[in-house]
């Protein structure tokens, strides 16, 4: 998808629903892994910044999310 969002693709192709776009879009395994890694990093950054996010919790979550 090269950084293009599904709603953008739907607009360009004239699809009325995201379901139609999703029918034809398939993420490569590597791309899926990269998306998950970015989500994990954002979650860990949020956890570290939260008042309840101790360094120990962040380290544990890093190990769990690997």
Secondary structure, 3 states (H helix, E strand, C coil): CCCCCHHHHHHHHCCCCHHHHHHHCCCCHHHHHHHHHHHHHHHHHHHHHCCCCCHHHHHHHHHHCC
